[in-house]
């Protein structure tokens, strides 16, 4: 009888500490309790997430693919440029509006090469996100570096539900920015048709 009670007490304590650990992880990382439980399971299974910024395999795969796309000579020019005193590296990681991102500064010679670079790097990011069991919701955008007047591929991704909510909001905002000018053009054409 005492051993049964002792086993039940130990089981109850284990469950309590498990939920307490989930709660602490959710507070610490900003994720939900379900996501915290997934992190615990990943840790126990030996599949912990290594941030993309610290993941040498990710960075090597990105640069190897870039070298294959743009060729050895142009790749060497990028390597030489990265060794100069520029404000930030050509491949860098950060957080914008609470959403993590990876950015790659790279020159391209044609729209076709631009698309190949975009799809290749996007697929690599998705591969690593899926490897660690994260959501595959991403937002891809081309911008420009002011210090080098160089195109930048920025890929925002999410690891928590809060980041996913923020990314969805940002994507809706970007979609509205695209839709509103298009709607104005359609309205102007409709007005011109009425005047004729």
C-alpha positions, 0 to 999 in steps of 0.5 A: 500500500505504501509503495503504491502511494509513494509511486503515485506521489512521485508521479504527481510530483513529476507531472507538477514539475513538468508543467512548471518547467513548461510554464517557466520556458513559456515565460522565458522564451515568449512561446505558448505552453504547448511550444514549451512542451515541444522544446522539452521533448526536442531537448530530451530527444537530442534535437535542440534548435541551434539558432541559424546565426550559430549554425555553421552548417546553415551558413556553409550551405548558404555560401556553397549554394551562392558560389554554385549560382553566381560562379567562383569569380563573382563569389570571390569578389563577395568574399573580398568585399566581406573582408573590408570594413563594412558596417555589417556582414554580407550574411547577417541575422537579427530581429525586427519588430520581434521577428527573427530574420536572416539577410543576405547581401548579394549582387545579381546580374539578371532577374532570373539569377535573382529568382534562383537566389531567392528560391534557393536561400528560402528553401535552405531556411525552410529546411532548417526550420522544418528540421527543428519542427518550427512553423514554415511561415516566412516572409521574403523581401528584397531591400537595399543596403544604404552603405554599399548600394547593394541588394539584400534578400531578407527572410523573416521566419517564426519560432513562436506563436507570438512571432507568427502573429506579428509576422501575419500582421506584417504580411497583411500590412505589406499586402495592403500597401500593394493593394491600395496603389493598385486600387487607386489606379483602377479607380482612376481608369474607371473615372476616365471611362466615365468621362468619355 
